[in-house]
């Protein structure tokens, strides 16, 4: 039995390990970012009241995207593992299947698109001076609207 065949027989373990690794890397980045922000008083990581440049926008987008991976991959793990199980059965029956990595990639693309929208919303609110540098609402109407929406 080749390594590829052995890996396919243990697909749930392989997929579970990959999901755990992705989650740990994303949480590692998120925790490191939070510590860096705390040690620098927020100057390095969070945008100040000046206009955002391309670098700030890219940094904020990366922050949103990695946070989404850290939070959403664990919640999707049961579905991804179920998908891997169904695929294993389809492979055993010589039926067409889609790799679990492709399924996960599609899931991550959707959350990355959400991250882009969140970054655009944050940029707009920051530009309108409706958010403080620490992402706190400076407008009670905005704060109330966000509370009701949540």
Biotite code that builds the C-alpha atoms (Angstrom):
import biotite.structure as struc

atoms = struc.array([
    struc.Atom([0.000, 0.000, 0.000], chain_id="A", res_id=1, res_name="UNK", atom_name="CA", element="C"),
    struc.Atom([1.405, 3.394, -0.995], chain_id="A", res_id=2, res_name="UNK", atom_name="CA", element="C"),
    struc.Atom([1.518, 6.433, 1.266], chain_id="A", res_id=3, res_name="UNK", atom_name="CA", element="C"),
    struc.Atom([-1.296, 8.058, -0.752], chain_id="A", res_id=4, res_name="UNK", atom_name="CA", element="C"),
    struc.Atom([-3.522, 4.999, -0.321], chain_id="A", res_id=5, res_name="UNK", atom_name="CA", element="C"),
    struc.Atom([-2.788, 4.877, 3.415], chain_id="A", res_id=6, res_name="UNK", atom_name="CA", element="C"),
    struc.Atom([-3.598, 8.573, 3.741], chain_id="A", res_id=7, res_name="UNK", atom_name="CA", element="C"),
    struc.Atom([-6.908, 8.120, 1.902], chain_id="A", res_id=8, res_name="UNK", atom_name="CA", element="C"),
    struc.Atom([-7.889, 5.312, 4.293], chain_id="A", res_id=9, res_name="UNK", atom_name="CA", element="C"),
    struc.Atom([-7.380, 7.709, 7.193], chain_id="A", res_id=10, res_name="UNK", atom_name="CA", element="C"),
    struc.Atom([-8.996, 10.705, 5.545], chain_id="A", res_id=11, res_name="UNK", atom_name="CA", element="C"),
    struc.Atom([-10.872, 11.903, 8.634], chain_id="A", res_id=12, res_name="UNK", atom_name="CA", element="C"),
    struc.Atom([-7.650, 11.980, 10.652], chain_id="A", res_id=13, res_name="UNK", atom_name="CA", element="C"),
    struc.Atom([-5.783, 13.730, 7.836], chain_id="A", res_id=14, res_name="UNK", atom_name="CA", element="C"),
    struc.Atom([-8.535, 16.321, 7.339], chain_id="A", res_id=15, res_name="UNK", atom_name="CA", element="C"),
    struc.Atom([-8.897, 16.789, 11.103], chain_id="A", res_id=16, res_name="UNK", atom_name="CA", element="C"),
    struc.Atom([-5.157, 17.329, 11.473], chain_id="A", res_id=17, res_name="UNK", atom_name="CA", element="C"),
    struc.Atom([-5.144, 19.848, 8.592], chain_id="A", res_id=18, res_name="UNK", atom_name="CA", element="C"),
    struc.Atom([-8.093, 21.758, 10.094], chain_id="A", res_id=19, res_name="UNK", atom_name="CA", element="C"),
    struc.Atom([-6.411, 21.830, 13.500], chain_id="A", res_id=20, res_name="UNK", atom_name="CA", element="C"),
    struc.Atom([-3.156, 23.061, 11.957], chain_id="A", res_id=21, res_name="UNK", atom_name="CA", element="C"),
    struc.Atom([-4.912, 25.830, 10.003], chain_id="A", res_id=22, res_name="UNK", atom_name="CA", element="C"),
    struc.Atom([-6.815, 26.869, 13.126], chain_id="A", res_id=23, res_name="UNK", atom_name="CA", element="C"),
    struc.Atom([-3.702, 26.877, 15.335], chain_id="A", res_id=24, res_name="UNK", atom_name="CA", element="C"),
    struc.Atom([-1.748, 28.958, 12.819], chain_id="A", res_id=25, res_name="UNK", atom_name="CA", element="C"),
    struc.Atom([-4.581, 31.493, 12.533], chain_id="A", res_id=26, res_name="UNK", atom_name="CA", element="C"),
    struc.Atom([-5.005, 31.704, 16.319], chain_id="A", res_id=27, res_name="UNK", atom_name="CA", element="C"),
    struc.Atom([-1.227, 32.002, 16.733], chain_id="A", res_id=28, res_name="UNK", atom_name="CA", element="C"),
    struc.Atom([-1.198, 34.996, 14.406], chain_id="A", res_id=29, res_name="UNK", atom_name="CA", element="C"),
    struc.Atom([-4.236, 36.517, 16.137], chain_id="A", res_id=30, res_name="UNK", atom_name="CA", element="C"),
    struc.Atom([-2.729, 36.141, 19.625], chain_id="A", res_id=31, res_name="UNK", atom_name="CA", element="C"),
    struc.Atom([0.621, 37.519, 18.437], chain_id="A", res_id=32, res_name="UNK", atom_name="CA", element="C"),
    struc.Atom([-1.162, 40.477, 16.882], chain_id="A", res_id=33, res_name="UNK", atom_name="CA", element="C"),
    struc.Atom([-3.123, 41.125, 20.089], chain_id="A", res_id=34, res_name="UNK", atom_name="CA", element="C"),
    struc.Atom([0.059, 41.000, 22.175], chain_id="A", res_id=35, res_name="UNK", atom_name="CA", element="C"),
    struc.Atom([1.853, 43.327, 19.773], chain_id="A", res_id=36, res_name="UNK", atom_name="CA", element="C"),
    struc.Atom([-1.043, 45.779, 19.951], chain_id="A", res_id=37, res_name="UNK", atom_name="CA", element="C"),
    struc.Atom([-1.004, 45.650, 23.753], chain_id="A", res_id=38, res_name="UNK", atom_name="CA", element="C"),
    struc.Atom([2.765, 46.162, 24.038], chain_id="A", res_id=39, res_name="UNK", atom_name="CA", element="C"),
    struc.Atom([2.843, 49.063, 21.620], chain_id="A", res_id=40, res_name="UNK", atom_name="CA", element="C"),
    struc.Atom([-0.208, 50.817, 22.990], chain_id="A", res_id=41, res_name="UNK", atom_name="CA", element="C"),
    struc.Atom([-2.026, 50.179, 19.736], chain_id="A", res_id=42, res_name="UNK", atom_name="CA", element="C"),
    struc.Atom([0.243, 52.396, 17.644], chain_id="A", res_id=43, res_name="UNK", atom_name="CA", element="C"),
    struc.Atom([1.688, 49.621, 15.512], chain_id="A", res_id=44, res_name="UNK", atom_name="CA", element="C"),
    struc.Atom([-1.405, 47.556, 14.770], chain_id="A", res_id=45, res_name="UNK", atom_name="CA", element="C"),
    struc.Atom([-4.418, 49.830, 14.760], chain_id="A", res_id=46, res_name="UNK", atom_name="CA", element="C"),
    struc.Atom([-4.987, 52.728, 12.421], chain_id="A", res_id=47, res_name="UNK", atom_name="CA", element="C"),
    struc.Atom([-4.898, 56.131, 14.010], chain_id="A", res_id=48, res_name="UNK", atom_name="CA", element="C"),
    struc.Atom([-7.157, 59.043, 13.112], chain_id="A", res_id=49, res_name="UNK", atom_name="CA", element="C"),
    struc.Atom([-5.208, 59.817, 9.927], chain_id="A", res_id=50, res_name="UNK", atom_name="CA", element="C"),
    struc.Atom([-6.453, 58.600, 6.562], chain_id="A", res_id=51, res_name="UNK", atom_name="CA", element="C"),
    struc.Atom([-5.769, 54.979, 5.706], chain_id="A", res_id=52, res_name="UNK", atom_name="CA", element="C"),
    struc.Atom([-3.129, 54.225, 3.126], chain_id="A", res_id=53, res_name="UNK", atom_name="CA", element="C"),
    struc.Atom([-2.862, 51.054, 1.064], chain_id="A", res_id=54, res_name="UNK", atom_name="CA", element="C"),
    struc.Atom([-0.635, 49.462, 3.716], chain_id="A", res_id=55, res_name="UNK", atom_name="CA", element="C"),
    struc.Atom([-3.138, 50.096, 6.509], chain_id="A", res_id=56, res_name="UNK", atom_name="CA", element="C"),
    struc.Atom([-5.972, 48.767, 4.367], chain_id="A", res_id=57, res_name="UNK", atom_name="CA", element="C"),
    struc.Atom([-3.973, 45.614, 3.523], chain_id="A", res_id=58, res_name="UNK", atom_name="CA", element="C"),
    struc.Atom([-3.052, 45.103, 7.185], chain_id="A", res_id=59, res_name="UNK", atom_name="CA", element="C"),
    struc.Atom([-6.656, 45.476, 8.332], chain_id="A", res_id=60, res_name="UNK", atom_name="CA", element="C"),
    struc.Atom([-7.856, 43.105, 5.600], chain_id="A", res_id=61, res_name="UNK", atom_name="CA", element="C"),
    struc.Atom([-5.269, 40.515, 6.677], chain_id="A", res_id=62, res_name="UNK", atom_name="CA", element="C"),
    struc.Atom([-6.352, 40.934, 10.285], chain_id="A", res_id=63, res_name="UNK", atom_name="CA", element="C"),
    struc.Atom([-10.016, 40.380, 9.400], chain_id="A", res_id=64, res_name="UNK", atom_name="CA", element="C"),
    struc.Atom([-9.254, 37.414, 7.121], chain_id="A", res_id=65, res_name="UNK", atom_name="CA", element="C"),
    struc.Atom([-7.050, 35.611, 9.645], chain_id="A", res_id=66, res_name="UNK", atom_name="CA", element="C"),
    struc.Atom([-9.551, 36.235, 12.457], chain_id="A", res_id=67, res_name="UNK", atom_name="CA", element="C"),
    struc.Atom([-12.300, 34.736, 10.295], chain_id="A", res_id=68, res_name="UNK", atom_name="CA", element="C"),
    struc.Atom([-10.188, 31.644, 9.645], chain_id="A", res_id=69, res_name="UNK", atom_name="CA", element="C"),
    struc.Atom([-9.380, 31.313, 13.364], chain_id="A", res_id=70, res_name="UNK", atom_name="CA", element="C"),
    struc.Atom([-13.038, 31.528, 14.361], chain_id="A", res_id=71, res_name="UNK", atom_name="CA", element="C"),
    struc.Atom([-14.899, 29.896, 11.490], chain_id="A", res_id=72, res_name="UNK", atom_name="CA", element="C"),
    struc.Atom([-12.790, 26.854, 10.551], chain_id="A", res_id=73, res_name="UNK", atom_name="CA", element="C"),
    struc.Atom([-13.436, 25.138, 13.915], chain_id="A", res_id=74, res_name="UNK", atom_name="CA", element="C"),
    struc.Atom([-17.181, 25.675, 13.542], chain_id="A", res_id=75, res_name="UNK", atom_name="CA", element="C"),
    struc.Atom([-17.081, 24.194, 10.032], chain_id="A", res_id=76, res_name="UNK", atom_name="CA", element="C"),
    struc.Atom([-14.931, 21.201, 11.027], chain_id="A", res_id=77, res_name="UNK", atom_name="CA", element="C"),
    struc.Atom([-17.873, 18.797, 11.574], chain_id="A", res_id=78, res_name="UNK", atom_name="CA", element="C"),
    struc.Atom([-19.266, 19.576, 8.105], chain_id="A", res_id=79, res_name="UNK", atom_name="CA", element="C"),
    struc.Atom([-15.845, 19.276, 6.455], chain_id="A", res_id=80, res_name="UNK", atom_name="CA", element="C"),
    struc.Atom([-15.240, 15.932, 8.193], chain_id="A", res_id=81, res_name="UNK", atom_name="CA", element="C"),
    struc.Atom([-18.678, 14.720, 7.051], chain_id="A", res_id=82, res_name="UNK", atom_name="CA", element="C"),
    struc.Atom([-17.818, 15.851, 3.529], chain_id="A", res_id=83, res_name="UNK", atom_name="CA", element="C"),
    struc.Atom([-14.562, 13.847, 3.727], chain_id="A", res_id=84, res_name="UNK", atom_name="CA", element="C"),
    struc.Atom([-16.481, 10.752, 4.843], chain_id="A", res_id=85, res_name="UNK", atom_name="CA", element="C"),
    struc.Atom([-18.943, 11.065, 1.955], chain_id="A", res_id=86, res_name="UNK", atom_name="CA", element="C"),
    struc.Atom([-16.045, 11.516, -0.452], chain_id="A", res_id=87, res_name="UNK", atom_name="CA", element="C"),
    struc.Atom([-14.325, 8.390, 0.857], chain_id="A", res_id=88, res_name="UNK", atom_name="CA", element="C"),
    struc.Atom([-17.486, 6.390, 0.167], chain_id="A", res_id=89, res_name="UNK", atom_name="CA", element="C"),
    struc.Atom([-17.788, 7.932, -3.301], chain_id="A", res_id=90, res_name="UNK", atom_name="CA", element="C"),
    struc.Atom([-14.161, 7.024, -4.067], chain_id="A", res_id=91, res_name="UNK", atom_name="CA", element="C"),
    struc.Atom([-14.738, 3.451, -2.896], chain_id="A", res_id=92, res_name="UNK", atom_name="CA", element="C"),
    struc.Atom([-17.697, 3.225, -5.302], chain_id="A", res_id=93, res_name="UNK", atom_name="CA", element="C"),
    struc.Atom([-15.626, 4.730, -8.141], chain_id="A", res_id=94, res_name="UNK", atom_name="CA", element="C"),
    struc.Atom([-17.998, 7.709, -8.287], chain_id="A", res_id=95, res_name="UNK", atom_name="CA", element="C"),
    struc.Atom([-16.898, 11.284, -8.951], chain_id="A", res_id=96, res_name="UNK", atom_name="CA", element="C"),
    struc.Atom([-15.976, 13.340, -5.900], chain_id="A", res_id=97, res_name="UNK", atom_name="CA", element="C"),
    struc.Atom([-14.585, 16.712, -4.915], chain_id="A", res_id=98, res_name="UNK", atom_name="CA", element="C"),
    struc.Atom([-11.540, 16.872, -2.670], chain_id="A", res_id=99, res_name="UNK", atom_name="CA", element="C"),
    struc.Atom([-12.151, 18.085, 0.884], chain_id="A", res_id=100, res_name="UNK", atom_name="CA", element="C"),
    struc.Atom([-9.474, 20.735, 0.347], chain_id="A", res_id=101, res_name="UNK", atom_name="CA", element="C"),
    struc.Atom([-11.537, 22.227, -2.474], chain_id="A", res_id=102, res_name="UNK", atom_name="CA", element="C"),
    struc.Atom([-14.584, 22.305, -0.187], chain_id="A", res_id=103, res_name="UNK", atom_name="CA", element="C"),
    struc.Atom([-12.559, 24.042, 2.554], chain_id="A", res_id=104, res_name="UNK", atom_name="CA", element="C"),
    struc.Atom([-11.068, 26.446, -0.006], chain_id="A", res_id=105, res_name="UNK", atom_name="CA", element="C"),
    struc.Atom([-14.565, 27.504, -1.130], chain_id="A", res_id=106, res_name="UNK", atom_name="CA", element="C"),
    struc.Atom([-15.560, 28.062, 2.499], chain_id="A", res_id=107, res_name="UNK", atom_name="CA", element="C"),
    struc.Atom([-12.459, 30.179, 3.095], chain_id="A", res_id=108, res_name="UNK", atom_name="CA", element="C"),
    struc.Atom([-13.081, 32.201, -0.082], chain_id="A", res_id=109, res_name="UNK", atom_name="CA", element="C"),
    struc.Atom([-16.537, 33.164, 1.214], chain_id="A", res_id=110, res_name="UNK", atom_name="CA", element="C"),
    struc.Atom([-15.115, 34.262, 4.577], chain_id="A", res_id=111, res_name="UNK", atom_name="CA", element="C"),
    struc.Atom([-12.318, 36.152, 2.820], chain_id="A", res_id=112, res_name="UNK", atom_name="CA", element="C"),
    struc.Atom([-14.941, 38.026, 0.801], chain_id="A", res_id=113, res_name="UNK", atom_name="CA", element="C"),
    struc.Atom([-16.726, 38.824, 4.060], chain_id="A", res_id=114, res_name="UNK", atom_name="CA", element="C"),
    struc.Atom([-13.391, 40.068, 5.432], chain_id="A", res_id=115, res_name="UNK", atom_name="CA", element="C"),
    struc.Atom([-13.040, 42.394, 2.432], chain_id="A", res_id=116, res_name="UNK", atom_name="CA", element="C"),
    struc.Atom([-16.529, 43.784, 3.098], chain_id="A", res_id=117, res_name="UNK", atom_name="CA", element="C"),
    struc.Atom([-15.768, 44.190, 6.802], chain_id="A", res_id=118, res_name="UNK", atom_name="CA", element="C"),
    struc.Atom([-12.536, 46.034, 5.965], chain_id="A", res_id=119, res_name="UNK", atom_name="CA", element="C"),
    struc.Atom([-14.390, 48.328, 3.572], chain_id="A", res_id=120, res_name="UNK", atom_name="CA", element="C"),
    struc.Atom([-17.048, 49.011, 6.219], chain_id="A", res_id=121, res_name="UNK", atom_name="CA", element="C"),
    struc.Atom([-14.388, 49.716, 8.847], chain_id="A", res_id=122, res_name="UNK", atom_name="CA", element="C"),
    struc.Atom([-12.535, 52.015, 6.442], chain_id="A", res_id=123, res_name="UNK", atom_name="CA", element="C"),
    struc.Atom([-15.765, 53.900, 5.673], chain_id="A", res_id=124, res_name="UNK", atom_name="CA", element="C"),
    struc.Atom([-16.678, 54.289, 9.347], chain_id="A", res_id=125, res_name="UNK", atom_name="CA", element="C"),
    struc.Atom([-13.116, 55.327, 10.168], chain_id="A", res_id=126, res_name="UNK", atom_name="CA", element="C"),
    struc.Atom([-13.100, 57.881, 7.336], chain_id="A", res_id=127, res_name="UNK", atom_name="CA", element="C"),
    struc.Atom([-16.380, 59.321, 8.608], chain_id="A", res_id=128, res_name="UNK", atom_name="CA", element="C"),
    struc.Atom([-14.871, 59.522, 12.137], chain_id="A", res_id=129, res_name="UNK", atom_name="CA", element="C"),
    struc.Atom([-17.586, 57.174, 13.445], chain_id="A", res_id=130, res_name="UNK", atom_name="CA", element="C"),
    struc.Atom([-14.992, 54.762, 14.871], chain_id="A", res_id=131, res_name="UNK", atom_name="CA", element="C"),
    struc.Atom([-12.200, 55.502, 17.308], chain_id="A", res_id=132, res_name="UNK", atom_name="CA", element="C"),
    struc.Atom([-8.714, 54.090, 16.603], chain_id="A", res_id=133, res_name="UNK", atom_name="CA", element="C"),
    struc.Atom([-9.635, 51.153, 18.874], chain_id="A", res_id=134, res_name="UNK", atom_name="CA", element="C"),
    struc.Atom([-12.759, 50.436, 16.769], chain_id="A", res_id=135, res_name="UNK", atom_name="CA", element="C"),
    struc.Atom([-15.210, 51.831, 19.321], chain_id="A", res_id=136, res_name="UNK", atom_name="CA", element="C"),
    struc.Atom([-18.259, 53.677, 18.028], chain_id="A", res_id=137, res_name="UNK", atom_name="CA", element="C"),
    struc.Atom([-18.021, 57.429, 18.533], chain_id="A", res_id=138, res_name="UNK", atom_name="CA", element="C"),
    struc.Atom([-21.684, 57.914, 17.669], chain_id="A", res_id=139, res_name="UNK", atom_name="CA", element="C"),
    struc.Atom([-24.482, 56.702, 19.964], chain_id="A", res_id=140, res_name="UNK", atom_name="CA", element="C"),
    struc.Atom([-26.855, 56.161, 17.021], chain_id="A", res_id=141, res_name="UNK", atom_name="CA", element="C"),
    struc.Atom([-24.311, 53.959, 15.268], chain_id="A", res_id=142, res_name="UNK", atom_name="CA", element="C"),
    struc.Atom([-23.672, 52.073, 18.522], chain_id="A", res_id=143, res_name="UNK", atom_name="CA", element="C"),
    struc.Atom([-27.401, 51.503, 19.066], chain_id="A", res_id=144, res_name="UNK", atom_name="CA", element="C"),
    struc.Atom([-27.916, 50.415, 15.462], chain_id="A", res_id=145, res_name="UNK", atom_name="CA", element="C"),
    struc.Atom([-25.052, 47.916, 15.704], chain_id="A", res_id=146, res_name="UNK", atom_name="CA", element="C"),
    struc.Atom([-26.435, 46.570, 18.976], chain_id="A", res_id=147, res_name="UNK", atom_name="CA", element="C"),
    struc.Atom([-29.875, 46.051, 17.450], chain_id="A", res_id=148, res_name="UNK", atom_name="CA", element="C"),
    struc.Atom([-28.380, 44.510, 14.295], chain_id="A", res_id=149, res_name="UNK", atom_name="CA", element="C"),
    struc.Atom([-26.310, 42.080, 16.388], chain_id="A", res_id=150, res_name="UNK", atom_name="CA", element="C"),
])
